[in-house]
Amino acid sequence: MSTAWQPPPPQGGDPTPPGYPWPPMASPPPYPYPPNAAQGPWPGPYPPPGQYPPPYPSPYPYPAYASPGTNGLAIAALVLGILWLYWVGSILAVIFGHIALSQVRRTGQGGRGLAIAGLVLGYVGLALLLLVIFLVIVGVTVAHTGTVQG
């Protein structure tokens, strides 16, 4: 017959307070409340596996629909407005931005802000193109005549 092994007391002595014996080794720790008769042999706050209540019904009587998504031309307008590609991107950003705005308005897709941002960047790129063309014309004229007449 073997006896249960008891750990040695710590170096400071026995950790149990005086007047309280060690609990018996074969008994499980006591539950804070006695088990309910209707609960059966499963003690604890959770029901046994397989006996969960039915799920709550959906608060909405109709299925959720997916959003129509973001307009692809609006994304293209923004990307081309950022990557101006020697002003070709600016021209395409303006074209794609206007087409995307009309499609967003007609279909209800997302991307209105992207299309507007692409338009703004495209128009800024076109304004810089016109400024460069103007400065080149003025520079060529000044270099050709030698002086500015005024």
C-alpha positions in Angstrom: 0.0 0.0 0.0 1.5 3.3 -1.1 0.9 6.6 0.5 0.5 9.9 -1.3 3.7 11.9 -1.5 3.5 15.2 0.4 5.9 18.0 -0.5 8.4 18.9 2.0 7.7 22.1 4.0 9.4 25.3 2.8 12.6 26.5 4.5 10.6 28.8 6.7 8.6 25.9 8.2 5.1 24.6 7.6 3.1 27.0 5.4 -0.3 26.2 7.0 -1.3 28.5 9.8 -1.5 27.1 13.3 -4.7 25.2 14.0 -5.4 24.4 10.3 -4.4 21.0 9.2 -3.3 20.0 5.7 -6.3 19.0 3.6 -6.6 15.3 2.8 -4.8 14.4 -0.4 -7.6 12.2 -1.9 -10.4 14.7 -1.8 -11.0 17.4 -4.5 -11.2 21.0 -3.5 -14.7 21.9 -2.2 -17.1 23.9 -4.5 -18.3 27.2 -3.2 -22.0 26.1 -3.6 -23.6 22.7 -3.5 -24.6 21.4 -7.0 -28.2 22.1 -8.0 -30.4 19.0 -8.3 -31.7 20.1 -11.7 -28.1 20.7 -12.9 -27.2 17.0 -12.6 -23.6 15.7 -12.2 -22.0 18.6 -14.1 -20.9 21.1 -11.5 -19.8 24.6 -12.5 -21.1 27.7 -14.3 -21.1 26.2 -17.8 -23.6 23.7 -19.3 -22.2 20.4 -20.5 -21.1 20.2 -24.1 -24.0 19.9 -26.6 -26.6 21.5 -24.4 -26.2 25.2 -25.4 -29.3 27.3 -25.9 -30.4 28.1 -29.5 -28.7 31.2 -31.0 -30.4 34.5 -31.0 -32.4 35.4 -34.1 -31.0 38.1 -36.4 -32.1 41.6 -35.5 -32.6 42.3 -39.2 -35.4 40.6 -41.1 -33.5 40.8 -44.4 -30.0 39.5 -45.4 -27.1 41.9 -45.5 -26.1 43.0 -49.0 -22.6 43.7 -50.1 -21.7 47.3 -50.9 -21.2 48.0 -54.6 -17.5 48.7 -54.0 -15.2 51.4 -55.1 -15.2 52.7 -58.7 -12.1 51.5 -60.6 -11.8 54.7 -62.7 -11.8 56.8 -59.5 -8.8 54.8 -58.2 -7.1 55.1 -61.6 -7.7 58.9 -61.6 -6.0 59.2 -58.2 -3.1 57.0 -59.2 -2.5 58.9 -62.5 -2.9 62.2 -60.7 -0.1 61.2 -58.3 2.1 59.7 -61.0 1.9 62.5 -63.5 4.1 60.7 -66.1 5.2 63.8 -68.0 1.7 65.3 -67.9 0.1 62.3 -69.7 -1.0 61.1 -66.3 -2.5 64.5 -65.5 -4.6 64.5 -68.7 -5.8 60.9 -68.1 -6.5 61.7 -64.4 -8.8 64.5 -65.5 -10.6 62.3 -68.1 -10.9 59.3 -65.7 -11.9 61.6 -62.8 -14.9 63.1 -64.8 -16.0 59.7 -66.0 -15.7 58.2 -62.5 -17.8 61.0 -61.0 -20.6 60.4 -63.4 -20.4 56.7 -62.8 -20.4 57.1 -59.0 -23.4 59.4 -59.2 -25.3 57.0 -61.5 -24.5 53.7 -59.8 -24.0 54.6 -56.2 -20.5 53.1 -56.0 -17.9 54.5 -53.6 -14.9 56.5 -54.7 -16.3 60.0 -55.1 -13.5 61.4 -53.0 -10.9 59.5 -54.9 -12.3 60.8 -58.2 -12.3 64.4 -56.9 -8.7 64.0 -55.6 -7.6 62.6 -59.0 -9.3 65.6 -60.7 -7.6 68.1 -58.4 -4.2 66.5 -59.0 -4.8 66.3 -62.7 -5.8 69.9 -63.0 -2.8 71.0 -60.9 -0.5 69.0 -63.3 -2.2 70.6 -66.3 -1.7 74.1 -64.8 2.0 73.3 -64.3 2.1 72.1 -67.9 0.6 75.4 -69.1 3.1 77.3 -66.9 6.0 75.4 -68.3 4.8 76.0 -71.9 4.4 79.7 -71.2 7.9 80.0 -69.6 9.5 78.1 -72.5 7.8 80.5 -75.0 8.9 83.5 -73.0 12.5 82.1 -72.7 12.7 81.3 -76.4 11.4 84.8 -77.3 13.9 86.5 -75.0 16.8 84.4 -76.3 15.8 85.1 -79.9 15.4 88.8 -79.6 18.0 89.3 -77.0 16.0 91.9 -75.0 12.6 92.2 -73.6 10.6 95.1 -75.2 8.5 96.9 -72.8 
